[in-house]
Amino acid sequence: MSTYFIIIVVTVFCILLYRRYFPVLSIPCKKVDDEKVRTVVLDIRDYNIDVNHDQSDMHIPYAYLKRFIQEIPRQKLHVIAYDRLELNLGLRYLKSRGYQVASYQINNCPCRDKE
């Protein structure tokens, strides 16, 4: 009985770690200016972070994505996040809702195109 409980707890723990810390594959890191014409730039950083939000078309923090998901257009998205954790959670949520994420950018991290 206790072994089943331990297996369930470990499985749930592994799933939580996977969702938060394992990177979302097959989405390239690019800068905003690369494909600005064809994509909607979605900034999921918090409101109180002191950065320039002028480069984004929409600014919806990750904490408010569930509430404002209907306001995001069904086009290709370029997601800007503050750190890797916020990016992983945001990308997984957007992909689970059927959005097509074309690229991403992390704050203060130069994107290296793997060509």
N, C-alpha and C positions, 0 to 999 in steps of 0.2 A: 504494500500500500504506500509506504513512504518512498519507495523507488519511483513509482509513477508520479508522485507529487514533485519529486526532485527533477525528473525528466521534463515535466510540464513547466516548472519554474525556469529551468535552464533554457528551454526552447523559447519561452516568452522573452527572456533576457537577451538571447541571441537575435531575435527578431527586432527588438528595440535598438540594439547596438547597430544592426545592419541598416536600419532606416536612418539613423542619425549620422553615422560615421563612415559608411561605405560610399564612395563617390558614385554618382550616376554616370554610367558609361555611355559612350556614343554621342555625347553632346560636347562640341568643341568650345574651347575658351577663345573668345575674340574680343576685340575692342569695339566700342559702340559705333565708331565711324565706318567700319568695314561694310556693313550691309544695312545701313540706316533706312534706305529707301523701301526695302521690302519687308521689314520687320517692325513690330511694335516693341519699344523699349519699356520694360516693366521693372521698376525699382522696388525691391522688397526690403530695403533697409529701413530701420526705425526712423520715425520723424525727428527724434532728438539728436541724431547723429549729425555732427557738423561737417557735412560734405556738400558739394555742389549737386543739387538735384535738377539742374537745368537741362542736362543731357537726356533725361528720361521723358517719355510720352505720358506714362502713368506712374504714380507713386502710391503703391499700396503695400504697407509693411506686411511681413509674413504673418503677424498676429491677426491681421484683418483680412487675410485672403479668403477665408471661409465665408465671411460676411459680404464681401464685395466681389465674389467670383463672377457674378453675372455682368459686371461692368467691363470685364476684360474682353476685348474683341477676339473672335475666333480666327486669328491670323498667326503667322509665325511670330514667336516671341524671342526677345533677347532679354535675359534676366540679369539684373545687377544686384549682388548681395554683399553684405558687409564681411562675412567670414564663411568658411567652408561648411560649418554646421547649418547655418541659415540657408545656404545655397542647397545643400542636400535635401533638407526638409521641404523647401519651396519647390524645387524641381520635381520631387516625388509627388507632391500634392497636385501640382499643375498637370503632370502627366497622367495621374489617376483620374483627373477630371476631363481628360481628352484633349488637352491643349498640346500644340506642337511647339516644342522649345527648340529653336534653331541654334542658339549659342548662349553663353553666359559670360559674366565678368565678375571678378571678386574685387572688392575695394582694396586699394594699396597693393595689388599683386599684378605685376606685368604679365600679360598673357603671352605665352610662347606658342606660336603656331607650329604644329608638328607636320611639316611638309616634306 
